[in-house]
Amino acid sequence: MTILQAIILGVIQGIAEFLPISSSGHLIFLPQLFGWQDQGIAFDAIVHLGTLGAVVVYFRKKIMAIIQSCMKRGVDDKLNQRLAILIILSIIPAGIVGLFGKSLIEENLRSVSVIAFGLIFWGIVMFFGDRLNQKWKKEGKELVDINHLSGKQMLFVACAQAIALIPGTSRSGITMTAGLFAGLDKKAVAEFSFLMSIPIIALAGGLKVLELIQSGMGDLTVTVLFVGFIASALSGFVAIAGLMKIVQKWNFTPFVIYRIVLGIALISWIVM
């Protein structure tokens, strides 16, 4: 892998991990499109750690407040204590699906056709979730902020996160869509999606690091891995900051259009 490839793939991972456009899908079809070799376990592990660093740095104040709330029992900290519990519990559905379905997904669903279908289908679902959420807001329905997220709403979003293991779905996309349908306000939708990504990304990155220790770095150099890490971390931070601003001012339509156009383009590429 060249330095340029490491930068491109790192940036794609960083942006697509947090924007609702599917990072796994992009990292599967783009190397095929350009005729590049699969980036391998080592690179995947490093860019996952890069995106983990991005979300931790961006939400550092909120994370510290949650951690501090778990270390003391003040009444004023109950909201953050409860949020910590919800984030931890949100791992369970995806963890179960990952444990029992990981090999099935990797062996049978890592194809461009699956990615194309996922991009289009879940993009359409996102469109209707966004419209329904806007309708509720115009009607004066009280949308839920992150401090008042219920257990049922968390479970609904967490179960949606488990589906994101299928390439083309997008973890951030499907969790935010589920949040829209569950009646969360858009800021809460994005914030909870990012916060609940921390343990999932950490677990996924940790598993890949273990695989890396067993299999070695292959033909990748330390320089290539370092460049990939920095590219994914910086682009991930920018993606988070950008999306947090976008969802509070606009809607998800640009992402819906991108997903559908890209899905159609991939289908056309397969047919040709």
N, C-alpha and C positions, 0 to 999 in steps of 0.2 A: 504494500500500500504506500502511495506517495503522500507527501505532506498536503498537497492540494486535495486529495481524496479524503484525508483525515479531517481537514477543515470543513469540506462540504458535508460529509456524513455527520460530523460533530454538530454543525449548525442545524442540520435537518433534525437530528435527535433532540436538540435543545428546544427548537421552535415547536416541532410537532408533538413533543411530549406534553406540552401544556396548552397549545392551541387545539381545538377540537377537530383535528384533521388526520389523526392516526400516525404515530411515530413508527410503529412496527411495520405498517403498510408501506410507508415511504422507504424505510430501510431495506425492505425486501425487493420492491420493484425497481428502485432507482439503480442499484448495482446491476440488475439484469438489463435495464435499459441502456446503460453505458458500457456493458460488457465487462464490468469489474468482478473480481472474485469476491466471494462472501467475506465480509469483514472479520468474521471469526469471533470466538468467545471473548478473547482478551479485549478487543476493541469495544464490544458490547458492554462488557463489565465497566470499563473506564468511562464511557459516555453516560452510562446510568449513574455512576458516582458523580459525574459532572452536573447532571440535572438535579440530583439530590442536593448537591451543594447550592445550586441556584435557589431552590425553593426554601431551603433552610435559611439562607442569607436574607432572602426577601421577607420572610415571615419571622425573622429572628426575635422581634419584640413580642409577638403573639406567642411564639414557642416558649420563650423564657417565662412569660406570664403563666402559661399552662403548666410548665415544669415546677415553677415556684408554688403554684396553687396546690400541686400534689404533695408538696413537702410540708404544708401546714394546713390547719383546719379552720381558718378564719371564715366567717360567714360571707364576707365580701368576695371570697374566692370560689364559691360554690358553682358559679357559672362556668369558670374555666376547668374546675374539677370534673364537672359533668361533660364538658366538651372533650376532655382527655379520654374519658371512658368511652364516649361515642366513637372517637377516632380509633381507639384500640379495638373495639368491637367490630368496626367496619372492615377489619382485615379478614374476619372469619369466612364470609362467603367466597371471596376471591382465593383465599388460602385453600379452602376445600376443593374448589374447582381446579386450582393449579396443581394440587397434590395428586388428584386422581385423573385429571384430564390433560396434563401438560404434554405427555408423549403423544397422545391422540391428536391434539391440536397441532403440534410441531410436525408430525408425520403426514397429516392429511389436509391441513387448512392453510399452510404457508404457500399459497398460490396467488397469482395475480388476479385470477377470476374471483376468488373469495374476497380479496381486497377490494376489487371494483364493486362487487355487490354490497359489501359492508359500507363502503363510502357513500354509495347512493341511498341505500335503505335507511341507514341510521341518520343520514343527512336530512331525509324527508321527515323522519320522526322528530328530529331536532327542530325542524321548521314548525311543526304543529305544536310542539311543546312551548316554543317561544311565543307563538301567536296566542295560545291559551293563557300563558302567563301574563301577556300584555292585556288581554281581555279582562282578566281578573283585576288587574291594576286599575284599568279604566272604570270598572264597575265599583271600585272602592273596596274591594276585598282586601283584608289585611294580609299581606304576604309576610312570611316568617323570616326573621333575621337569624344569624348563626347562633346567637345566645339562647334562642328559644326553639331550637330544632328538637323535634320529638323523637322518641325511640323508633316509632313506626316510619317516620320520614327518613331517619338514618338507615334503617334496615332496607328500605326501598332503594335508596341510593347505593348502599353497599352491595346489594344483590345485582344491581345494574353494573357495578364495577367488575363483578365476576365475568360478565359477558365480554368485557373488554380484552380478555385474553385471546379472543379470536381476531386475527389480523384484519385491519380495515375498519374496526369498530371505533377506536380511540377511547382510551380510558377517561381522559378529561371530557371528551365529547359526550359519552353516554352517562357519566355521572352528573354532568351539568344538565343534560336533558332530563334525567330522572328528577333532579332537583326542581326544574321548572314545572314538571307535571305534579310534583309533590306540594307545590305552593310556596316555595322559598323565593325570596326576592333575589334579584340577579347578583347582587354583591355577595350574598350568602351562598348562592349556588357556586360561584367561582371560588370563593374563599374556602368553603368546606371541601370542594373538589381538590384544591391544592394541598390543604392540610392533611386530608386522608391519603394523599399520594405519597406522603413522606414514609410511612412504614412499608407501603407496598413497593416503592422504588428501592428502599433500603434492603428489603428481603430479596427482591429480584436481583439487585446488584450484588448482594452477599452470596447468593447461589451461584451467580456467574463468576465471582471471584474464587469460590471453591472449585468450580470446574476449571478455571484458569490455573489454579495451583496444581491440579491433577494433570492437565494437558499441556501446560506450558504456554509461552507467548507465541509459538510458531515462528514465522518470519518477520513479525512486527518488531520495530525498534522502540526504545524508550521515548525517543523524540516524537515519533508518530503518535504514541499513546498520550503523551503530554499535550500535544497539539489538539488531539481529539477531546481530551478532558477540558481544556481551556475553552475550546470552541463551543462545546455543549453547555458548559456552565454559563458563559457570557450570553449566548443566544437564549438559553433558558430563562435567565434573569430578565432579559429584555421582553421575552414572550409573556412572562407572568405580569410584568409591569404594564405592558400594552393591553393585555386582555382585561386586567382589573379596571382600566380606564374605559375600554370599549364597552364592556357590559353595563356600566353605569350610565352611559350616554346614548348608546345605540342598541341594536339587537344582534341576533346571531345570523342574520340573513347572508352576509358576505361569506361566512364559513359554510353555510348550506350550499350556496352557489358553487364555491370552490370544490366541495366534496362531490357534487353531482357532475360538474364539468370534468373533473379528474377521473371519476368513475367511468363516465362515457368514453373518455379518451383511452383509458386502459382497455375497455372492451373492444374499442376499434383497433387498438394495437394487437390484441389477441387474435382478432378475426383476420387481420392483415398478415 
